[in-house]
Amino acid sequence: MTTRTHLTPFLEGWTFRRGAADAEQVALPHDAMLGEPRSADAATGNHGAYFPGGTYSYETTWTAPADAADRAYALLFEGVYGVTTVTVDGVEVAACASGYREFRASLTRVAPGVAARIRVEVDNSLAPNSRWYTGAGIYRPVWLESLPRGTRIADDGVRLVTRALAADADVEVTVLVADAGGADAVARIALAGATELVVAEAPVIDGTATVFLTVPAVRGWSDLDPFLYDLTVDLVVGGVVVDSRAERVGLRTLDLSPVHGLRVNGRPVLLRGACVHHDNGILGAATFATAEYRRARILKEAGYNAIRSSHNPLSRAFLDACDELGLYVMDELTDVWFQHKTPHDLAEEFAEVWPEDARAMVAKNRNRPSVILHSIGNEIAESGSAAGVAAAQELSDALRALDPTRPTTIAVNLLLNLMASKGKSAFDNAHYTGDDDPKAAAARAKKEKQATSTLANAVTARIGKMMNLISQLPAADKASRGAFATVDVAGYNYAYSRYRGDRKRYPERVIVGSESFPGDLPAIWREVERTPGIIGDFMWTGWDYLGEAGIGVWAYGDQPGGINKPYPALLAGPGAFDITGQPGAPVFLAQAVWGLLDAPAIAVRPMDVTGLRVGRTPWRTTDALPSWAWSGLRGTAEIEVYSADDQVELVLNGRSLGRKRAGARAGYVARFRAPYEPGELVAVGYRDGRETGRSSLRSADAVSVVLRPEPHAGGPADLTFVWVELADARGTVDFAASDTVIVTVEGPAELLALGTADPAGEDSFLDAEHTTYRGRALAVVRRTGDGPVTVTAASRAHGTASTTLVPAADTALTR
């Protein structure tokens, strides 16, 4: 975690109003949208999971300390979603319309000892303004910044670059100084590793000091060894330290070429990537450090080594986790340029907002070893036009000027670019946009839900093949090559069929799969491994998300099909992990393809939809889950076994169900069918005729409600995740069991959220009562003080359970 000595948390003591409603006490971060009632006629439509927009206000008071005459105080907002105005005692001090940009609100007008009223007005009433669930309000942390008023280290004023790395490392640290004037200033640098300490200094000349360090016996940062050093920068004037910065940094070199691909510290790296949206599932958009670390940790433990932010800059906390855990990052600037994707996005303000957005993103990423690519945009169809290519060049040049050490990329959907070059747009009628009468929209949603979905399912099933086929056309190449020429790495969305051909046509082009269907990974990875200059792939998505409701959710029976599902659709559905962090079969497929499984992995298609007509989507190749616990259900089980072995054998209650081919020749999955019966299901892997490993799933005996707190596994500890499970004495969760649970918290803590991964659930994540899904619910508890905390779950049909939480050693949120 990065430590910044000039920042302290400013999270408590806020009041919040929703429109003209009464004020309530809240702690930050806070997602105002999550408390809005969902409905079929909500303006965000399926984009924002049928939440409405709204207007909100936050207030607090701050008393300027005695040193306010000598120091400049400000509030640093990591992100506020909605058109935002900040006032101090009624005087506007900051404004921001860009929901993912960090910005400051000056407090210098407040005299020492005076209490000032700080008010943050947020207008998120115009919707939809995004293609996914955004949240609203002050959803990311706020910090109180304290800086000297005179000579000081400038904003974004510490810049570390590893110039060479072998047995030792050559490191250059540049310090930019504000208000240096004629001061006799010196920048003193200290870099501490596990044992060694390297110290050097240089004079400040014309506002800049450049310090060179040689770090002996260096440990280079990478995904395999994410070692971090402690960097301290002191600005010394007349022998007195007047300003300081402290950061955790990694030392690494980055090399990119069409011949050798991506090399980190001289070692070839292939990106095993996951696209990740910014919301935290049942927490909504609220950015809690523990939740961000948890997502990063679970993805890393599953075998991913790279994250693509989708489609906005990652939070500081997520980047802290990537630095610490060893995850490479493609940080993305925006989803929108100057053509609308939704009626109320920032397309018309794009020219005005992007330069500051880019500057803020680069400043946040400056000294982070995890960030290796900056993306200038996602699926920007106008990049197929002359004006779009010019904009791409301008953005890419600007990012390189801000940070010459990181390559740029753009994520291009060749189908969309081709359509745009023909004067068409896929965004005109792709979703309910909120432009028509709400009553008419509700009626249409009801009609869609009642109607059969045969046509929608048929069209949806062909989307994946259509994208790949159309992307092969010469016209698609023509509509994308201009934008690709402006960046260092060409990002292909859903167009892996072009990889080999384009590497021959454009020998200087470096390619990354910036977005892909999970089921295409076996074919994609074959291209990645055998074609030089292709540096990896990012799956859509590693983690499920709110909004874009239904794009990856299968329909069963007479449920509405297609990828834009009506209310009460809530989740997108394509995540390898669901919004609570439970894995699905796409995780196992990826692990098999990457050679990371030490035993076959078993997944079973849900037994409660056996025999129903299925409407699939290409964003979810399988709905199989890692469970053999489907009590009370009958029928034929469809079983998938994922393995890189030559063969797998499936054994049910001691009876062999046969052996089948696995590995690359079978797409890394063997499929079996068998009548479901309780007991144990075992998969055995064989290579060259010899057993390599085995795994098993069991059915559940009689179940009761069980509480299972997740152990603290590194990183911040401001939250505790507690599983509420319908499980037997062995801990086996019954995926067919369902119940309503009520969760209470006693002690110095609060229940922050309670929810499930139900793709169309209607219970609020903010209520203490929730219906389980697939035998589970997840409770998130936020500690408010020291001492033990008791969490109790009472169910209607499966009893009551309690657990006691004790404080972790590192509950403080510091940076």
N, C-alpha and C positions, 0 to 999 in steps of 0.2 A: 504494500500500500504506500502511495506517495504521501510524504509528510511535508506540508507547506506551513512554515511557522508563522506566516503573516495572515493565515486564515483560521477562523474558529467557527464551529457550527452555529447557525442561527435558525434553529428548527422549532423551538418551543415558544409558547406564549402568544400564538396567533389566534385571532377569531376569524370566522369564515361565514359569509352570507351567500346563499344561493338566490340570486335575483333580489326580491324584496322580502324574503323569508327572514325569520329571526336568526340572530347570530348564534354560532356554536363554537366551542373551543376545538381547535385542531392542532396537531403537530405535523410538521413537514417531514418528508414530502407527502403530498396529498393530491389524489386524483379526484377532481370535482365531478367528472362525467360519470364515474362509477356509481355515484349515488343517485343518478337520474333514472326514472322509470322507463324501461324499454317498452316499445309498442310497435305494431305493424306499420303505423303511419309516421314513425319517427323520421326526422329529416335526413339522418345519416344513411338510412336504408341499410342494405346488406354490407355496404362499405364499412360502416362503423358499428355493425352488430345491432342495429335498430335502437341505439341510444340517441336521445335528442341532444341538440346543442343547448347553450345557455350562457348567462352572464353571471359573473361571480366577483366577489371582493374579499380581500384578506386585509386584516389590520393588526398592527402591533405597536407598542411604544418602545422607544430606545432612548436611554439617557446617555448623552455624550460624556465620556470619562474626562478626568482632569487634564489628560495630556492631549485632548482634541485640538488645542491651539497649535501643537507641534506635530501632530500626526494627521494624515488624511484618512478618514474612515469612509467605507463604502460597503454596500451589499452586493455580493456576487451571486447572481441567479444562474444556476446551471441550466435551467430550462423552464419556461412557462408556456403552456400551450393555450393559444388564443391571442387576440390583439391586446397587448398589455401596456398599461400606463402605471408608473410608480410616482407617487407624490409624497413629499415630506412637509407636513403641516400645510397641506393644500397646494403646495408648489410642485409642479411637475419636474422631476429630476431624471427620468429615464422613460423610454418607450421602446417596444420591440414587437414586431408582428410575426417574427420567425420563431416557430415553436421549439426548435431544437438548438437554438443559438444561446451561448452564454453571453450575459451582458451585466453591466455594473450600474448601480444607482448610487450616486454620490450622497454622502451624509455630511459633507464639509460645512454646510450652512448652519449646522447645529452647534451652538456654543457649549463650552464645557459646563457640565452640571445641569444642562437643560434637557427635559424630557420631550422628545419629538414624536409625533404621530405619523407612522408609516402606513400608507395605504396602497394596495396593489389591486388595480381594476383589470379584470380579464373578460374579454368579449369573445366567446366562442359560439355565438348564436347562429352564424351563417354556416349551414351544413347542407351537403357534405363538403368538406374541405380537404379530404384525403381519401385514399383508396383502402384504408385500414382503420382500425380503432386507434384514435390518437390519445384519448384521455383529455383532460382539460385542467386548467389552473396551475398551481405551483407544484408540478409533479416530480421535479427533481430538487435536490437539496439547495439550500441558501447558505452562504458563508458571510461572516463579517470580516472584511478586509481592513487591515491596519498597516499603513505605510508612512514613512517619514515625509514631511512636506517639502524638504529641501532635496539635496542630492540623494538619489536612491536608484535601486535596480529597476529598470524599465519593465513595463508589462511585456510578457513574453521575452524577457531580457536575458535568459540563461539558455545557451544553445550548445549542446554537447554533440560531437561527431567523432566516431571511431574511425580514424584515418587508415589504420593498418592493424591487423591482428594475426599474430602467430604465437610464438612462445610468450612474447610480450605484446603489449598493445600501445600504439601511439594514439593519444586522445587529444582532441582540440576542444577547448571550452571558450566560447565567446560570451562576454558579458556586456550587455548594452546598458548604459547609464543615463537616466533622465536628470535634467537640471544639473548637469555636471559643472557648467560654468568654468571658472578657473580653479576649481577645487583640486587640491593635491590628493587625488584618489587612487587607490590601488585595489585590484580585485584579487582576493586570496581564495584559492581552490583547494579543497581537501576531498580525496576520494578514498573511501575505506571499504575493504573487502572483508573476508572472514578473519584475517589476521593483519594484513599489511595496510599501511596508511601512506598515501602519496600526497604531498603538499607542494604547491607551487603558486607563484603570484606574478602579476604583470601590472604595469601602470595603465591608467585610463587615459587614452589619448583621443581627443575629439569625440568623447562620449562612448568609446569602445575599448575594451581590454580583451586581448587574446592570450590565453594561457595554454601551454603545451605540457602534457604529462606523458610519462612513460610508465606503464603499469606492468610490473614484472609478474611472471607466472600467471598470466591472465586467465580468467574463466569466462569464455565467450558465452553470451546469452543465446539460447536457441530453444526450440521446442523440447529438445532432449535434456537440456540443462539450463533452466531459466534462472541463472544466478544473477542476483541484483547487488549492485554496489550502493553505498551511501555517499551521495554527492552533497557537499556543503559549499556554498558560495558566500563569502563575506565581502562586503564593500567597506573599505577602510578609508577614512578621511582624517588626515592629521593624527594618525595613530589610533583613532577611535572607530570601532565598528558601528556604522550608521544604518546598515541594512543587511539582511541575510536571507538566503533561500536554502532549503534542504529538500532534496528529492531522492527517490530510489530510481536508479538507472541501470540499464543493461548495456554491456559493451558488445557490439556485433557489427559485422560488415555485411553489406548486401551487394550482390552482383547479379545482373540480369543480362542474358544474351540469348539469341535464337538458336545458338549451337549448344550451349550448356544449360539453358533454362535458368532456373532460380538457384542461386547458391547463397547460403548463409554461413559466414565464417569459412568460406571455401568449400563447404559441404553441400552437395546437391540436395534439394528439398522439393518434394511434391506436396502440394497443398491438399490435404484431406478436409474439405471445407464444409461448413454449415452456414446457411443464411439464417439470420436471427433478427426478428423484429424487436422493437424497443419495449413492448409491454411485458409485464411479469405475471401474466395469467390472472389468477384470482385476486391479485393485488392491483389489477388494472395497470395503468401507466406509471404508477408510483415507483420511483427508483430508489429502492432500499439497497444498501451496499451488500447485505447478506444475501438477498435474493439474486443480485447480479453475480456475486461470486458463486453461488450455488449453481446457477445455470452454466456458467463457464466451467466449473469443476465437473459437473455431470457430463458435459459434452467432451471434455478432455479425457475423462476416465473411459468413455466409450470408444475413444480412438480418433476423434477429430483433432486436428492440429491447427485449424484455421477457422476464423470467423469472418463473415461478410456482414456488415451492418446494413440493414434493409429498412428503409432507404433514407437514412439520416445518420448523422454522427452518433457514435456510441457515447454512453455516459462515462464520466470519469471512473465510477465504481467498476463498471464492466472492464474498462481498460486496465484499471489496477489489477483486476483478477487475471486478465490475459498476460500482463507483465509477470505476475507472480507464478502463474501456472504453466506458462509457455505455450501461448496460442498466438499464431500470426493473425494479423488483422488487416482486412481491406475496409477502410472507413469511407463511408459514402456520403457525399454532400447533399443530394436531393433526388427526389422522384419527379420533379416538375421543373421545366424551363419556361418557355414563353407560350406554350400551348396548353390549354386546360386539359386535365384528366378528370377532374370533378368540377362542378360549377363554381365553387367558392375557394379553390386552392389559390396559391400565391403566384399563378402564372403572370398576371398583369403586373405584379410587383417584383418579378424575378430580377430584372435588370438592376433594380434598386437594392435588393436584399442580398444577392449572391456574393458580392465582394466582402461584405462584413461576415457573412456566414462562413466563407472560405477562410478568412483570417482567423476567426474564432476556432474553427476545426483544427487548423494547423497549429495554433498556439496550444491547444489542449493536447495535441499529439506530439509536440516538439521533441521531447527527450525520451519518449517511450520506445523501448526495443520491440514491442509487440506490433506496432503499426508499420507495415511494410509497403502498403499501397494506398493511394488516395484515389477514390472514384469520383469523377465529375458528374455522374448522373446515372439513373437507371431507366432503361426502356424509354429513352427520349426519342420518340419517333421523328421529331423534326430534325434530328441529327442527320437524316437522309437528304435534307435540303441544303442549298448553298448557304442560307442564313444559319442553319443549324451547325454546319461544319465550321463556319466562322466563329460561332459561339463556343463550340467545342475547343477550337484553337485558343480562344481568349481564356477560357476557364483553365485549360491545361497549362498554358503559359503562366497564368497567375499562380497556380498551385506550385509549379516548379520554382517560380521566383520567391515565393514564401518559404519553400522548403526544397532545395535542390537535391536532397539526399533520398527522397522517396519517389519512385515511379508513379505515373498517373495511369488510370484506366477509365474505361466507360463500359457499362453493361448494355449491350445492344441486343434487342430482339429483332432479328432480321425480317421476320414477318411483318412486324409493326412498321419498320422502316420502309419496307416495300409498299405497304398500304399507304403510308404517308406520301411516298413519291408519286403515287397515283391519285393523290388528293382525297384519300379516305382515312378514317380514324376508327380504331377499334374501341375508342373510349366514348363514342357518341351515345350509344344505347346499351353499353355493356352491363350496367347495373341500374337499379332504381336510384335516380339522382336527386330526388327531392324537389324537382321543378314542377311537378303536377300537383293537383289538388290532393291533400292528405287523405280525404275520404275515398277518392277514387283509387289512390294507392293501396289503402287498406282492403278495399273490395277486390282489387286485382291480386293482392297477396293471398287472400282467402281462396279466390278462384284457382290460382296456381297450385295451392296446397291440395285442393280437392281434385284437380285434374290429374290424369295419368301423365307420367313423365317419359313415355317411350321415346318421343322425338328428342327431347332434351338429352336423354341418356345416350341416344345414338350419336348425336352431334358431339357431345362431350367426349365420348370414347374415342373419337377420331382426332381430337385436338392435337394430341402428342405427335401422331404420325404426320398430320398436316403441317405442323410447325417445322419438323425436320425436313419434309419433302420440299416445302416452299422455300426454305432457307437455302436449298441447293441451287435454286434458279440463278442464272447470271444477273437477272434484274435485282435480286436480293443482294448479291455481292456489290453491284453498282451503287445501291442505296445505302451501303454501310461502309465502304472502303474509305470514303472521305473522312468520316469521324474517326475510324480506326487509325488513320494516318496522323492524327493530332495527338495521340497518346502513346505511352511507352508499352502498354500491354493491352491487347484487344480482348475485351470481355464478351463472350458469346452466351446469350441466353437461349437455351433449348435449340442448339444448332451444332451438336457434336459431329454430325455427318459431314460438316465442312472442314473439320480440323486438318486431316491429312492433305486434302487438296489445297487448302489455303496456305499451309506451310510451304508447299511447292510453288504456288503462284506468287506468294509474298515471302520470300526467304528471310527477310529482315523482321518479320512480324513475330512477336511473342504472344502466345494465346493462353487465356485462362477460361475455363468454364465458369462463368460468373453466376449462372443459375441453371439448374437441370432437374429433370424428373428423377425421383429416387430410384424408380425401377430401371432407368437407363444406365445406372452406375456400372454394371458389368461391362457393357460395351464402351462406355466412356473411359473407364479406367484402363482398358486395353489400349485405347488410343493414347492416353496420358503416358503410359509406361513405355510404349514403343516408338513414339514420335518426339524427337527432340524439339524443344521450344514450346511445348505445352506444359505449363507449370502446375496444373491441378484442376480441381473441380469443386464447386460449391453447390450442395444439395438444397433444393427448396422443399421443406425447410428442416433445419436441425431441431427446432423447437416450435411447437404450435403457437398460435397467436389468436387474439380477439379480432373480430371483423373480417372483411373480405369473406363473409360468412358462406361456407359451403363449398369453397373451391376444391377442397380435398376430402369432402365428406361423402361417403357412399350412401346411396338411397336404397331402401329395401321395400319390397311390395309396392304399395300405392303412394309411398312418400314422394314428394316433389323432387325431380332430378335436376340435372344441369349443374352448373358451378356457381350460380347466383341464387341461393336458396332463400325462400321467404321466411318471415318471422314465424317461429321464434329462433331461427338459426342464429348461432352465437359465435362459433369458432370457425376458423378457416379450415382446419382439419388435415393439412399435409405434413404435420410435424413428425419427425422420427421419434421424438419424445412429445408426449402430450403436454398440456399447459401446467400440469402438476409435477411433471418430471418422470412420469412412467414411460418405459420404452415400448415401442411397437416393433413389428417385424422389420421395417426399414432399417432400424439400428443393426439388426443381425445381418441383413444383406450387406450393409456397408462393411461391417467387421469381417465378414467372410471374404469379400472382394479385396479388402486391404490386408488379408492374411493375419488378422488379429484374434481369431477365435482359437482357443485351446481345446475346445470340445464343440460338437454340433449344438446349435441353438434351435429350440423347438418353439413354434408358434401355431396357434389353432384359430381357425376362423370362428367368430362368435356363434355359439350353439343356439342362441335365441333368435337367429335369423336364418337358420337352416331351412332350406327349401323355398325361401322367398326369392322373387325376382330381384336382381341386383343392378343398380345403376352405378357404374364405376366412374372415376375421374382419373386422368393421367397423373394428377398430383398425388395420388395415393394408389400405388400399385397393388397393395394388399391391405386388408383390414384385420389380418391375423394378430393375435395377442398371446403373450407367454403364459397361458393358463390351461390346465386340464380340470379346473374346478368349476363345473357347470351343473350344480345339484338340481335334481328334479327335471332335467331336460333329456330328451331322447333325439335320436336321429343319427344320420351319418356325419361323422366328424371329418372335416377337411383339414389335414395336418401338413404343415410346412416345416421342413428341417433344413436349416442353413448351415453350409459347411464348405470349406475349401478342400475337403478330403475327396478321394476317388469315389468312394461309396459311403452310404450311410444305411444302417439297419435300424428299423423301428420295432420296439418290443413293448407290447401292452400286457401288463399283468403276467409277465413271464412267457408270453406267446409271441413269436416273431411274426411281424407283419410283412417281412421280406426286406430285401436290400434293393437300393436304387442308386443310380449314378448321381454324383454330386459334383462339386468343383466347377471349374470354368466351363467345361463342356455342357453342363446342365444349368448354366446361369447361377450357380452357387446355391441352388435350392432343389430339394427332392420333395415331391408331393405324394402324400398317402391319403387314402380314404378308409375309414373303419367305423363300424357302429360304436357310438359313444357308450362307454361303461366306466363307472368309478374305479379308481385304483391308481396304478403308477404307469406312466408312459416314459420310456427310456429310448434315447437316440444314441447310437454307437457309430463312431467314425472309423473308417478303414483307409489306409494308404499302403499301396503295394501289398494288400492282403493282410496287413497287421493293424490291430486296433490302435488308434491314436488318442482316443478320449471318449467320454460319454457324459451325458447330462440327462436330467429327468424332470418331469412335472408330476404333481400328485393332485388328486381330487381332494376335496375338503370333507371332513367329518362335520358334526354339529358345530355351528359357529355361534359366536357371541361378539359383542362390540369390544374391540381392543384398541388401546391407544399406544402408538409407537412413535415416540419422538425421534427425529433424526439426530444422530450424534453430531456435535460440532466437528467439522472436518477442515479447519483452517479458514483464514479470512476473517472478516468482521463477524460479530455475534450480536447484532442488534435485534435479530429475529430468531425465533425457534419454529421449525416446521414440524407439526405433529400430525401423523397419519391416524385417521379414524377408520378402522377396518372391521369388516365382518369376517372374522377369521376363526379357524379352529385352534386346538391346543398346540399344534405344531407351527402356527403362524400362517397357514395356507389361507389365502383370501378366496372366498367364494365369489366368482365373477357373476354368478346368476342371482346372488342375494341382493336385496334392496331394502332400505329402511330409511326412516327419517330420524335424524340425530339432532340433538340440541347440545351445544357446547357452551360451557361456562368456564370462566377464568377467575381464580381467587388469588390475591396477593398483588405484589407490585408489577402488574402487567395488564395488558388488554388484548382482547381478541381482535386482531386486525382484519382477518378475512377467513371465510369458510366456503369451500367450494369443491367442484369436481371437474372432470374433463368431459362432461356431457356436452355434445356439440350443439344441442338445442335446449339446454336447460333454462328454466324460467325463474329459478330461485336466485335471489340477490346474493352476491359474494359478501355483502356487508351485514347480512343477518346472521344471528346465532343459530338459526335452524336451517337445515339443508337436507335434501334427499341424496343418498349415496348413488354412485354410478360405478358399475362393475365392482361392487363390493367395497368402495372406498369413498372417503372425502378427505380433504386436506385442510387442516386448521393452521393459521399463521398467528403466532403470539408475539406481541411486541412488549419487551421489558421496559418498565417505567421507573424501576428502582432496584435496590439490592434486596436479597432475601428469597426464600423459596416461593415458588408459584405452583398452584395446583390447577390442573386442567381436568375437567370432567366432561364426559360425553354420555348423554342419556338417550337411548333409542326407544322407539315404540315397541319393538318386538324382540330385540336381542340384548336387553339388559343395559347395565350402566358400567362404565369403567372410569378410573381416575389415574393420573400420573402426576408426579412432582418433578418440576424442573428446578435445577440449581443454576446459579449464575455462572456463565463462562468467564474466564479470566480476562478476556479482552472485549468487554461489551462497549467500551467507549468508541465513538465514531470520531476519529481524528484524521487530519490530513495535512 
